[in-house]
Amino acid sequence: MMSENERDDSRGNAAEFAKAQPQSRVITVADEKIDSRDLFVAGRQITITHGGDSYFLRLTAQNKLILTK
C-alpha cells in the first residue's frame, strides 16, 4: 500500500507527464474566422509553425495579441 507522500509524488509526476505531452484539440473555423478564446483555452501563448519557423502568438494582460518570431 502507498503512503500519503508516495500518492502525492505519483500525482505530481502524472501532472508533469501530462504537461510534457503534446495536446490535440479541434478548433472550429467559420467563414474563415477563428475565435481567439478557442486558441487560448490552455494558456496565454500558442506556437504557430510556418515554413519551418516557429512563431509565438501571445495574449497580453491588456487583452491584445502579439505575434513574434
Secondary structure, DSSP 8 states (H G I E B T S, - for coil): ---HHHHHHHHHHHHHHHHHS--------BTTB--HHHHTSS-SEEEEEETTEEEEEEE-TTS-EEEE-
